[in-house]
Amino acid sequence: MPRGVPRGARAMTQPSPPRRDARFVFAAQVLAADPATGTQREGTVENISRGGCFVRMREPFHVWARLRLWIVYRCQQFEAEVSVTHARGGHGMGIQFEKITPENQEMLEHWLREISG
């Protein structure tokens, strides 16, 4: 065992696997709603990819919450069913897109082409 690693702990020897999709810096307003409780919270998208986004939000929803998400960017509104993959109070939450209509998927693809430049 390497020096400085507490007994019973394992040293990290492999890097984390790469992300599936490239992420791009993105700034847009978000409304997230929990259909089960009716709770709604506003936030800001910080980065986005084909598979999801990171939403800056003071009070993020809990991990694995299933939400309805609306993103407004340049007078266009994107809508999807999503799940929360990770959350950090006072900071925000990672979102995975679960169900997207073909129209919203095309809008997302257009935004990604536009911002990837």
MMTF fields as JSON, N, C-alpha, C and O atoms, coordinates in Angstrom:
{
  "mmtfVersion": "1.0.0",
  "mmtfProducer": "UNKNOWN",
  "numBonds": 467,
  "numAtoms": 468,
  "numGroups": 117,
  "numChains": 1,
  "numModels": 1,
  "chainsPerModel": [1],
  "groupsPerChain": [117],
  "chainIdList": ["A"],
  "bondAtomList": [4, 2, 8, 6, 12, 10, 16, 14, 20, 18, 24, 22, 28, 26, 32, 30, 36, 34, 40, 38, 44, 42, 48, 46, 52, 50, 56, 54, 60, 58, 64, 62, 68, 66, 72, 70, 76, 74, 80, 78, 84, 82, 88, 86, 92, 90, 96, 94, 100, 98, 104, 102, 108, 106, 112, 110, 116, 114, 120, 118, 124, 122, 128, 126, 132, 130, 136, 134, 140, 138, 144, 142, 148, 146, 152, 150, 156, 154, 160, 158, 164, 162, 168, 166, 172, 170, 176, 174, 180, 178, 184, 182, 188, 186, 192, 190, 196, 194, 200, 198, 204, 202, 208, 206, 212, 210, 216, 214, 220, 218, 224, 222, 228, 226, 232, 230, 236, 234, 240, 238, 244, 242, 248, 246, 252, 250, 256, 254, 260, 258, 264, 262, 268, 266, 272, 270, 276, 274, 280, 278, 284, 282, 288, 286, 292, 290, 296, 294, 300, 298, 304, 302, 308, 306, 312, 310, 316, 314, 320, 318, 324, 322, 328, 326, 332, 330, 336, 334, 340, 338, 344, 342, 348, 346, 352, 350, 356, 354, 360, 358, 364, 362, 368, 366, 372, 370, 376, 374, 380, 378, 384, 382, 388, 386, 392, 390, 396, 394, 400, 398, 404, 402, 408, 406, 412, 410, 416, 414, 420, 418, 424, 422, 428, 426, 432, 430, 436, 434, 440, 438, 444, 442, 448, 446, 452, 450, 456, 454, 460, 458, 464, 462],
  "bondOrderList": [1, 1, 1, 1, 1, 1, 1, 1, 1, 1, 1, 1, 1, 1, 1, 1, 1, 1, 1, 1, 1, 1, 1, 1, 1, 1, 1, 1, 1, 1, 1, 1, 1, 1, 1, 1, 1, 1, 1, 1, 1, 1, 1, 1, 1, 1, 1, 1, 1, 1, 1, 1, 1, 1, 1, 1, 1, 1, 1, 1, 1, 1, 1, 1, 1, 1, 1, 1, 1, 1, 1, 1, 1, 1, 1, 1, 1, 1, 1, 1, 1, 1, 1, 1, 1, 1, 1, 1, 1, 1, 1, 1, 1, 1, 1, 1, 1, 1, 1, 1, 1, 1, 1, 1, 1, 1, 1, 1, 1, 1, 1, 1, 1, 1, 1, 1],
  "groupList": [{"groupName": "MET", "atomNameList": ["N", "CA", "C", "O"], "elementList": ["N", "C", "C", "O"], "formalChargeList": [0, 0, 0, 0], "bondAtomList": [1, 0, 2, 1, 3, 2], "bondOrderList": [1, 1, 2], "singleLetterCode": "M", "chemCompType": "L-PEPTIDE LINKING"}, {"groupName": "PRO", "atomNameList": ["N", "CA", "C", "O"], "elementList": ["N", "C", "C", "O"], "formalChargeList": [0, 0, 0, 0], "bondAtomList": [1, 0, 2, 1, 3, 2], "bondOrderList": [1, 1, 2], "singleLetterCode": "P", "chemCompType": "L-PEPTIDE LINKING"}, {"groupName": "ARG", "atomNameList": ["N", "CA", "C", "O"], "elementList": ["N", "C", "C", "O"], "formalChargeList": [0, 0, 0, 0], "bondAtomList": [1, 0, 2, 1, 3, 2], "bondOrderList": [1, 1, 2], "singleLetterCode": "R", "chemCompType": "L-PEPTIDE LINKING"}, {"groupName": "GLY", "atomNameList": ["N", "CA", "C", "O"], "elementList": ["N", "C", "C", "O"], "formalChargeList": [0, 0, 0, 0], "bondAtomList": [1, 0, 2, 1, 3, 2], "bondOrderList": [1, 1, 2], "singleLetterCode": "G", "chemCompType": "PEPTIDE LINKING"}, {"groupName": "VAL", "atomNameList": ["N", "CA", "C", "O"], "elementList": ["N", "C", "C", "O"], "formalChargeList": [0, 0, 0, 0], "bondAtomList": [1, 0, 2, 1, 3, 2], "bondOrderList": [1, 1, 2], "singleLetterCode": "V", "chemCompType": "L-PEPTIDE LINKING"}, {"groupName": "ALA", "atomNameList": ["N", "CA", "C", "O"], "elementList": ["N", "C", "C", "O"], "formalChargeList": [0, 0, 0, 0], "bondAtomList": [1, 0, 2, 1, 3, 2], "bondOrderList": [1, 1, 2], "singleLetterCode": "A", "chemCompType": "L-PEPTIDE LINKING"}, {"groupName": "THR", "atomNameList": ["N", "CA", "C", "O"], "elementList": ["N", "C", "C", "O"], "formalChargeList": [0, 0, 0, 0], "bondAtomList": [1, 0, 2, 1, 3, 2], "bondOrderList": [1, 1, 2], "singleLetterCode": "T", "chemCompType": "L-PEPTIDE LINKING"}, {"groupName": "GLN", "atomNameList": ["N", "CA", "C", "O"], "elementList": ["N", "C", "C", "O"], "formalChargeList": [0, 0, 0, 0], "bondAtomList": [1, 0, 2, 1, 3, 2], "bondOrderList": [1, 1, 2], "singleLetterCode": "Q", "chemCompType": "L-PEPTIDE LINKING"}, {"groupName": "SER", "atomNameList": ["N", "CA", "C", "O"], "elementList": ["N", "C", "C", "O"], "formalChargeList": [0, 0, 0, 0], "bondAtomList": [1, 0, 2, 1, 3, 2], "bondOrderList": [1, 1, 2], "singleLetterCode": "S", "chemCompType": "L-PEPTIDE LINKING"}, {"groupName": "ASP", "atomNameList": ["N", "CA", "C", "O"], "elementList": ["N", "C", "C", "O"], "formalChargeList": [0, 0, 0, 0], "bondAtomList": [1, 0, 2, 1, 3, 2], "bondOrderList": [1, 1, 2], "singleLetterCode": "D", "chemCompType": "L-PEPTIDE LINKING"}, {"groupName": "PHE", "atomNameList": ["N", "CA", "C", "O"], "elementList": ["N", "C", "C", "O"], "formalChargeList": [0, 0, 0, 0], "bondAtomList": [1, 0, 2, 1, 3, 2], "bondOrderList": [1, 1, 2], "singleLetterCode": "F", "chemCompType": "L-PEPTIDE LINKING"}, {"groupName": "LEU", "atomNameList": ["N", "CA", "C", "O"], "elementList": ["N", "C", "C", "O"], "formalChargeList": [0, 0, 0, 0], "bondAtomList": [1, 0, 2, 1, 3, 2], "bondOrderList": [1, 1, 2], "singleLetterCode": "L", "chemCompType": "L-PEPTIDE LINKING"}, {"groupName": "GLU", "atomNameList": ["N", "CA", "C", "O"], "elementList": ["N", "C", "C", "O"], "formalChargeList": [0, 0, 0, 0], "bondAtomList": [1, 0, 2, 1, 3, 2], "bondOrderList": [1, 1, 2], "singleLetterCode": "E", "chemCompType": "L-PEPTIDE LINKING"}, {"groupName": "ASN", "atomNameList": ["N", "CA", "C", "O"], "elementList": ["N", "C", "C", "O"], "formalChargeList": [0, 0, 0, 0], "bondAtomList": [1, 0, 2, 1, 3, 2], "bondOrderList": [1, 1, 2], "singleLetterCode": "N", "chemCompType": "L-PEPTIDE LINKING"}, {"groupName": "ILE", "atomNameList": ["N", "CA", "C", "O"], "elementList": ["N", "C", "C", "O"], "formalChargeList": [0, 0, 0, 0], "bondAtomList": [1, 0, 2, 1, 3, 2], "bondOrderList": [1, 1, 2], "singleLetterCode": "I", "chemCompType": "L-PEPTIDE LINKING"}, {"groupName": "CYS", "atomNameList": ["N", "CA", "C", "O"], "elementList": ["N", "C", "C", "O"], "formalChargeList": [0, 0, 0, 0], "bondAtomList": [1, 0, 2, 1, 3, 2], "bondOrderList": [1, 1, 2], "singleLetterCode": "C", "chemCompType": "L-PEPTIDE LINKING"}, {"groupName": "HIS", "atomNameList": ["N", "CA", "C", "O"], "elementList": ["N", "C", "C", "O"], "formalChargeList": [0, 0, 0, 0], "bondAtomList": [1, 0, 2, 1, 3, 2], "bondOrderList": [1, 1, 2], "singleLetterCode": "H", "chemCompType": "L-PEPTIDE LINKING"}, {"groupName": "TRP", "atomNameList": ["N", "CA", "C", "O"], "elementList": ["N", "C", "C", "O"], "formalChargeList": [0, 0, 0, 0], "bondAtomList": [1, 0, 2, 1, 3, 2], "bondOrderList": [1, 1, 2], "singleLetterCode": "W", "chemCompType": "L-PEPTIDE LINKING"}, {"groupName": "TYR", "atomNameList": ["N", "CA", "C", "O"], "elementList": ["N", "C", "C", "O"], "formalChargeList": [0, 0, 0, 0], "bondAtomList": [1, 0, 2, 1, 3, 2], "bondOrderList": [1, 1, 2], "singleLetterCode": "Y", "chemCompType": "L-PEPTIDE LINKING"}, {"groupName": "LYS", "atomNameList": ["N", "CA", "C", "O"], "elementList": ["N", "C", "C", "O"], "formalChargeList": [0, 0, 0, 0], "bondAtomList": [1, 0, 2, 1, 3, 2], "bondOrderList": [1, 1, 2], "singleLetterCode": "K", "chemCompType": "L-PEPTIDE LINKING"}],
  "groupTypeList": [0, 1, 2, 3, 4, 1, 2, 3, 5, 2, 5, 0, 6, 7, 1, 8, 1, 1, 2, 2, 9, 5, 2, 10, 4, 10, 5, 5, 7, 4, 11, 5, 5, 9, 1, 5, 6, 3, 6, 7, 2, 12, 3, 6, 4, 12, 13, 14, 8, 2, 3, 3, 15, 10, 4, 2, 0, 2, 12, 1, 10, 16, 4, 17, 5, 2, 11, 2, 11, 17, 14, 4, 18, 2, 15, 7, 7, 10, 12, 5, 12, 4, 8, 4, 6, 16, 5, 2, 3, 3, 16, 3, 0, 3, 14, 7, 10, 12, 19, 14, 6, 1, 12, 13, 7, 12, 0, 11, 12, 16, 17, 11, 2, 12, 14, 8, 3],
  "groupIdList": [1, 2, 3, 4, 5, 6, 7, 8, 9, 10, 11, 12, 13, 14, 15, 16, 17, 18, 19, 20, 21, 22, 23, 24, 25, 26, 27, 28, 29, 30, 31, 32, 33, 34, 35, 36, 37, 38, 39, 40, 41, 42, 43, 44, 45, 46, 47, 48, 49, 50, 51, 52, 53, 54, 55, 56, 57, 58, 59, 60, 61, 62, 63, 64, 65, 66, 67, 68, 69, 70, 71, 72, 73, 74, 75, 76, 77, 78, 79, 80, 81, 82, 83, 84, 85, 86, 87, 88, 89, 90, 91, 92, 93, 94, 95, 96, 97, 98, 99, 100, 101, 102, 103, 104, 105, 106, 107, 108, 109, 110, 111, 112, 113, 114, 115, 116, 117],
  "secStructList": [7, 7, 6, 6, 1, 7, 6, 6, 7, 7, 7, 7, 7, 1, 7, 7, 7, 7, 7, 1, 1, 7, 7, 3, 3, 3, 3, 3, 3, 3, 3, 3, 3, 7, 6, 6, 6, 7, 7, 3, 3, 3, 3, 3, 3, 3, 3, 3, 7, 1, 1, 3, 3, 3, 3, 3, 7, 1, 1, 7, 7, 7, 6, 6, 7, 3, 3, 3, 3, 3, 3, 3, 3, 6, 6, 3, 3, 3, 3, 3, 3, 3, 3, 3, 3, 3, 3, 3, 6, 6, 6, 3, 3, 3, 3, 3, 3, 3, 3, 7, 7, 2, 2, 2, 2, 2, 2, 2, 2, 2, 2, 2, 2, 2, 2, 2, 7],
  "xCoordList": [0.856, 0.0, 0.893, 1.871, 0.576, 1.386, 1.397, 0.446, 2.498, 2.596, 1.545, 1.212, 1.027, 0.071, -1.376, -2.276, -1.617, -2.986, -3.419, -2.775, -4.516, -4.95, -5.235, -5.672, -4.978, -5.224, -6.697, -7.578, -6.961, -8.336, -8.802, -9.8, -8.087, -8.455, -7.733, -6.659, -8.32, -7.68, -7.218, -7.937, -6.039, -5.521, -6.17, -6.411, -6.456, -6.989, -5.838, -4.863, -5.943, -4.876, -5.32, -4.484, -6.637, -7.137, -7.922, -8.657, -7.771, -8.563, -10.03, -10.363, -10.9, -12.325, -12.535, -11.79, -13.551, -13.8, -14.231, -14.829, -13.935, -14.318, -15.834, -16.544, -16.316, -17.752, -18.164, -17.382, -19.401, -19.944, -20.078, -19.751, -20.555, -20.801, -20.004, -19.827, -19.526, -18.813, -19.765, -20.928, -19.248, -20.039, -19.558, -18.375, -20.493, -20.186, -20.72, -21.799, -19.951, -20.406, -21.674, -21.746, -22.661, -23.982, -24.647, -24.537, -25.323, -26.032, -27.476, -27.747, -28.398, -29.822, -30.621, -30.153, -31.815, -32.698, -33.38, -33.666, -33.635, -34.24, -35.368, -35.306, -36.404, -37.431, -37.486, -37.669, -37.329, -37.405, -38.607, -38.819, -39.392, -40.589, -40.637, -40.343, -41.013, -41.217, -42.701, -43.513, -43.079, -44.501, -45.175, -46.382, -44.423, -44.998, -45.434, -46.431, -44.686, -44.989, -45.484, -46.058, -45.263, -45.63, -44.588, -44.779, -43.489, -42.427, -41.741, -41.391, -41.55, -40.857, -39.706, -39.827, -38.59, -37.427, -36.789, -36.758, -36.277, -35.596, -34.091, -33.579, -33.391, -31.943, -31.377, -32.071, -30.09, -29.376, -28.555, -27.842, -28.654, -27.806, -26.396, -26.19, -25.425, -24.023, -23.267, -22.401, -23.606, -23.038, -24.047, -24.95, -23.881, -24.88, -24.207, -23.153, -24.836, -24.372, -25.608, -26.738, -25.385, -26.509, -27.203, -28.404, -26.451, -27.003, -27.529, -28.23, -27.205, -27.652, -27.042, -26.502, -27.139, -26.622, -26.348, -26.726, -25.685, -25.524, -26.324, -26.18, -27.178, -28.041, -27.581, -27.566, -27.209, -26.864, -28.177, -29.043, -28.297, -29.543, -29.214, -28.49, -29.735, -29.433, -29.911, -29.193, -31.115, -31.664, -31.968, -33.102, -30.977, -31.225, -32.162, -32.316, -32.775, -33.603, -32.682, -31.487, -33.236, -32.429, -32.014, -32.661, -30.935, -30.43, -31.508, -32.207, -31.634, -32.587, -33.986, -34.889, -34.196, -35.51, -35.815, -34.938, -37.053, -37.522, -38.256, -39.212, -37.796, -38.307, -38.751, -38.43, -39.488, -39.789, -38.906, -38.873, -38.192, -37.233, -37.54, -37.756, -37.558, -37.724, -36.491, -36.111, -35.87, -34.724, -35.137, -35.635, -34.931, -35.242, -33.938, -33.141, -33.739, -32.519, -32.898, -33.485, -32.554, -32.826, -34.271, -34.523, -35.187, -36.634, -37.138, -38.234, -36.376, -36.819, -36.925, -36.108, -37.948, -38.14, -37.972, -38.697, -37.015, -36.727, -37.381, -37.366, -37.95, -38.611, -38.211, -38.109, -37.986, -37.617, -37.96, -38.072, -38.124, -38.186, -36.749, -36.009, -36.356, -34.96, -34.862, -35.857, -33.643, -33.376, -32.13, -31.249, -32.08, -30.946, -29.884, -30.155, -28.675, -27.594, -26.722, -26.2, -26.561, -25.836, -26.294, -26.744, -26.175, -26.633, -25.716, -25.189, -25.542, -24.726, -25.442, -25.543, -25.942, -26.675, -25.932, -24.726, -26.632, -26.033, -25.277, -24.787, -25.174, -24.401, -25.25, -25.421, -25.784, -26.584, -26.703, -26.449, -27.101, -27.354, -27.018, -27.178, -26.547, -26.309, -27.589, -28.277, -27.908, -29.162, -28.86, -27.978, -29.596, -29.532, -30.864, -31.92, -30.817, -32.038, -32.547, -31.782, -33.82, -34.417, -35.35, -35.182, -36.327, -37.293, -37.361, -37.632, -37.105, -37.125, -37.906, -37.659, -38.832, -39.567, -38.604, -37.571, -38.919, -38.051, -37.835, -36.735, -38.852, -38.721, -37.732, -36.901, -37.828, -36.91, -35.499, -34.527, -35.374, -34.054, -33.38, -32.184, -34.149, -33.59, -33.168, -32.13, -33.959, -33.6, -32.29, -31.418, -32.154, -30.932, -29.74, -28.689, -29.895, -28.815, -28.423, -27.238, -29.402, -29.133, -28.321, -27.335, -28.735, -27.995, -26.567, -25.637, -26.374, -25.032, -24.158, -22.98, -24.724, -23.948, -23.56, -22.436, -24.493, -24.273, -23.17, -22.303, -23.202, -22.24, -20.898, -19.902, -20.866, -19.595, -18.749, -17.569, -19.369, -18.748, -18.075, -17.587],
  "yCoordList": [-1.185, 0.0, 1.237, 1.28, 2.26, 3.473, 4.177, 4.088, 4.881, 5.657, 6.755, 7.315, 7.063, 8.149, 7.76, 8.578, 6.512, 6.053, 5.286, 4.303, 5.721, 5.04, 3.565, 3.17, 2.753, 1.313, 1.084, 1.713, 0.201, -0.09, 0.755, 0.427, 1.839, 2.687, 2.191, 1.597, 2.434, 2.041, 3.29, 4.286, 3.224, 4.352, 4.356, 3.294, 5.541, 5.67, 5.46, 6.211, 4.455, 4.199, 4.438, 4.507, 4.566, 4.79, 6.086, 6.396, 6.849, 8.075, 7.729, 6.617, 8.698, 8.517, 8.316, 8.87, 7.522, 7.341, 8.658, 9.503, 8.839, 10.087, 10.2, 9.195, 11.428, 11.645, 11.081, 11.06, 10.624, 10.078, 11.147, 10.909, 12.312, 13.406, 14.639, 14.921, 15.372, 16.623, 17.625, 17.738, 18.345, 19.396, 20.749, 20.943, 21.685, 23.03, 24.052, 23.882, 25.112, 26.209, 26.765, 26.954, 27.023, 27.414, 28.219, 27.863, 29.275, 30.077, 30.258, 30.878, 29.711, 29.81, 29.661, 29.065, 30.202, 30.088, 28.726, 28.153, 28.217, 26.894, 26.967, 27.707, 26.177, 25.905, 24.397, 23.688, 23.898, 22.469, 22.234, 22.963, 21.208, 20.913, 19.432, 18.576, 19.147, 17.774, 17.462, 17.982, 16.622, 16.342, 15.68, 15.833, 14.957, 14.258, 15.221, 14.979, 16.318, 17.24, 18.6, 19.355, 18.919, 20.236, 21.302, 22.462, 20.934, 21.881, 22.353, 21.546, 23.67, 24.259, 25.114, 25.814, 25.049, 25.867, 26.387, 25.708, 27.616, 28.227, 28.129, 28.048, 28.136, 28.079, 28.536, 29.126, 28.247, 28.625, 27.443, 26.816, 27.136, 26.092, 26.649, 27.766, 25.865, 26.273, 25.604, 26.215, 24.338, 23.641, 22.615, 22.225, 22.172, 21.294, 20.321, 20.612, 19.163, 18.15, 17.447, 17.786, 16.466, 15.684, 14.894, 14.637, 14.513, 13.649, 14.34, 13.722, 15.623, 16.301, 17.677, 18.25, 18.196, 19.538, 19.684, 18.834, 20.78, 21.134, 22.394, 23.381, 22.355, 23.488, 24.086, 23.415, 25.351, 26.073, 26.462, 27.097, 26.058, 26.261, 26.241, 25.362, 27.19, 27.268, 26.038, 25.516, 25.574, 24.395, 23.326, 23.231, 22.518, 21.498, 20.402, 20.205, 19.704, 18.551, 17.397, 17.419, 16.401, 15.277, 14.358, 14.322, 13.628, 12.683, 11.652, 11.174, 11.321, 10.393, 10.966, 10.264, 12.228, 12.836, 12.847, 13.131, 12.538, 12.61, 13.937, 14.217, 14.746, 16.103, 16.386, 15.65, 17.459, 18.066, 19.31, 20.079, 19.515, 20.616, 21.453, 20.913, 22.76, 23.695, 24.588, 25.184, 24.68, 25.567, 26.601, 26.251, 27.874, 28.947, 29.579, 30.061, 29.565, 30.095, 30.781, 30.168, 32.055, 32.825, 32.675, 32.379, 32.88, 32.844, 31.47, 31.371, 30.421, 29.057, 28.318, 28.506, 27.468, 26.706, 25.216, 24.629, 24.613, 23.184, 22.538, 23.101, 21.361, 20.664, 19.19, 18.583, 18.62, 17.205, 16.643, 17.375, 15.32, 14.607, 14.243, 13.751, 14.488, 14.324, 13.627, 13.467, 13.217, 12.733, 13.441, 13.834, 13.593, 14.24, 13.175, 12.176, 13.389, 12.417, 12.734, 11.826, 14.011, 14.411, 15.807, 16.59, 16.103, 17.393, 17.861, 17.066, 19.169, 19.761, 21.016, 22.001, 20.974, 22.081, 23.398, 23.458, 24.444, 25.756, 25.921, 27.01, 24.849, 24.924, 24.559, 25.382, 23.345, 22.951, 21.45, 20.698, 21.016, 19.595, 19.198, 19.972, 17.963, 17.362, 16.714, 16.038, 16.915, 16.441, 15.497, 15.759, 14.404, 13.501, 13.584, 13.418, 13.846, 13.88, 12.447, 11.557, 12.219, 10.883, 10.751, 9.849, 11.641, 11.597, 12.976, 13.984, 12.987, 14.234, 13.967, 12.97, 14.835, 14.683, 14.919, 15.564, 14.414, 14.656, 16.151, 16.551, 16.965, 18.407, 19.027, 19.851, 18.625, 19.154, 18.613, 19.318, 17.38, 16.814, 17.609, 17.895, 17.963, 18.755, 20.139, 20.652, 20.747, 22.044, 21.938, 22.797, 20.89, 20.669, 20.503, 21.105, 19.695, 19.486, 20.804, 21.062, 21.631, 22.945, 23.817, 24.438, 23.86, 24.65, 24.15, 24.954, 22.827, 22.273, 22.603, 22.922, 22.529, 22.912, 24.383, 24.755, 25.21, 26.656, 27.007, 27.83, 26.396, 26.774, 26.07, 26.513, 24.961, 24.259, 24.879, 24.564, 25.752, 26.601, 26.287, 27.185],
  "zCoordList": [0.0, 0.0, 0.0, 0.746, -0.832, -0.871, 0.478, 1.254, 0.74, 1.983, 2.004, 0.959, 3.163, 3.327, 3.066, 3.254, 2.631, 2.407, 3.646, 4.015, 4.308, 5.528, 5.286, 4.205, 6.317, 6.236, 5.886, 6.471, 4.95, 4.546, 3.365, 2.724, 3.075, 1.939, 0.699, 0.793, -0.458, -1.71, -2.436, -2.51, -2.955, -3.729, -5.106, -5.68, -5.643, -7.002, -7.967, -7.946, -8.801, -9.761, -11.191, -12.091, -11.421, -12.765, -12.802, -11.865, -13.885, -13.999, -14.23, -14.64, -13.96, -14.224, -15.714, -16.522, -16.095, -17.52, -18.162, -17.496, -19.447, -20.102, -20.225, -20.231, -20.323, -20.519, -21.859, -22.81, -21.925, -23.161, -24.238, -25.4, -23.854, -24.798, -24.4, -23.215, -25.4, -25.133, -24.495, -24.882, -23.513, -22.858, -23.329, -23.606, -23.416, -23.885, -22.891, -22.323, -22.691, -21.842, -22.472, -23.686, -21.643, -22.139, -21.036, -19.863, -21.383, -20.386, -20.832, -21.86, -20.051, -20.365, -19.077, -18.107, -19.082, -17.926, -17.919, -18.971, -16.714, -16.533, -15.522, -14.541, -15.789, -14.795, -14.656, -15.645, -13.435, -13.155, -12.252, -11.283, -12.576, -11.794, -11.453, -12.287, -10.218, -9.768, -9.92, -9.155, -10.896, -11.119, -9.914, -9.726, -9.106, -7.957, -6.857, -6.177, -6.681, -5.578, -6.042, -5.257, -7.326, -7.836, -7.538, -7.901, -6.883, -6.563, -7.835, -8.696, -7.95, -9.093, -8.592, -7.587, -9.305, -8.959, -10.231, -11.258, -10.142, -11.273, -11.103, -9.986, -12.231, -12.197, -13.525, -14.353, -13.709, -14.923, -15.404, -14.621, -16.7, -17.277, -17.361, -17.835, -16.9, -16.921, -18.066, -18.692, -18.334, -19.485, -19.958, -19.219, -21.226, -21.829, -22.79, -23.354, -22.965, -23.918, -24.482, -24.13, -25.359, -25.887, -24.783, -24.858, -23.77, -22.73, -21.499, -20.697, -21.327, -20.118, -19.965, -20.912, -18.749, -18.487, -16.993, -16.186, -16.65, -15.242, -15.002, -15.722, -13.976, -13.646, -12.325, -11.294, -12.376, -11.148, -10.478, -11.079, -9.204, -8.467, -6.978, -6.513, -6.245, -4.811, -4.051, -3.197, -4.358, -3.688, -4.726, -5.196, -5.093, -6.119, -5.606, -4.401, -6.541, -6.199, -5.791, -6.086, -5.12, -4.639, -5.793, -6.839, -5.582, -6.581, -6.905, -6.012, -8.159, -8.768, -8.903, -9.359, -8.519, -8.73, -10.227, -11.043, -10.579, -11.964, -12.11, -11.386, -13.055, -13.198, -14.624, -15.557, -14.764, -16.061, -16.107, -15.147, -17.212, -17.309, -18.55, -19.635, -18.38, -19.486, -19.534, -18.526, -20.702, -20.914, -21.95, -23.021, -21.63, -22.58, -23.035, -22.229, -24.365, -24.967, -26.28, -27.172, -26.377, -27.598, -28.081, -29.249, -27.18, -27.459, -27.89, -28.442, -27.653, -27.929, -26.611, -25.71, -26.507, -25.277, -25.533, -26.336, -24.848, -24.898, -23.682, -22.587, -23.88, -22.78, -22.803, -23.869, -21.612, -21.524, -20.158, -19.174, -20.117, -18.843, -18.508, -19.361, -17.26, -16.862, -15.509, -14.802, -15.165, -13.813, -13.289, -14.054, -11.977, -11.32, -11.055, -10.389, -11.579, -11.393, -10.192, -9.544, -9.892, -8.684, -8.288, -9.126, -7.013, -6.501, -5.387, -4.609, -5.334, -4.277, -3.794, -4.524, -2.552, -1.978, -2.111, -1.871, -2.487, -2.647, -3.947, -4.246, -4.727, -5.968, -7.181, -8.08, -7.223, -8.368, -8.512, -7.571, -9.723, -9.952, -11.373, -12.317, -11.499, -12.799, -13.284, -12.519, -14.542, -15.131, -16.285, -17.102, -16.343, -17.491, -18.217, -17.606, -19.537, -20.329, -20.487, -20.859, -20.21, -20.296, -21.497, -22.316, -21.604, -22.708, -23.36, -22.708, -24.671, -25.44, -26.72, -27.398, -27.053, -28.308, -29.472, -29.289, -30.657, -31.82, -32.094, -32.475, -31.907, -32.132, -31.147, -31.528, -29.881, -28.877, -29.076, -28.806, -29.541, -29.829, -30.945, -30.874, -31.974, -33.074, -32.581, -33.0, -31.698, -31.13, -30.35, -30.478, -29.546, -28.781, -29.719, -29.498, -30.759, -31.735, -32.398, -32.612, -32.722, -33.33, -32.358, -32.755, -31.1, -30.11, -29.984, -29.926, -29.941, -29.792, -30.993, -30.834, -32.193, -33.391, -33.323, -33.66, -32.887, -32.804, -31.79, -32.083, -30.621, -29.583, -29.717, -29.144, -30.481, -30.643, -31.745, -31.899, -32.495, -33.416, -34.621, -35.307]
}
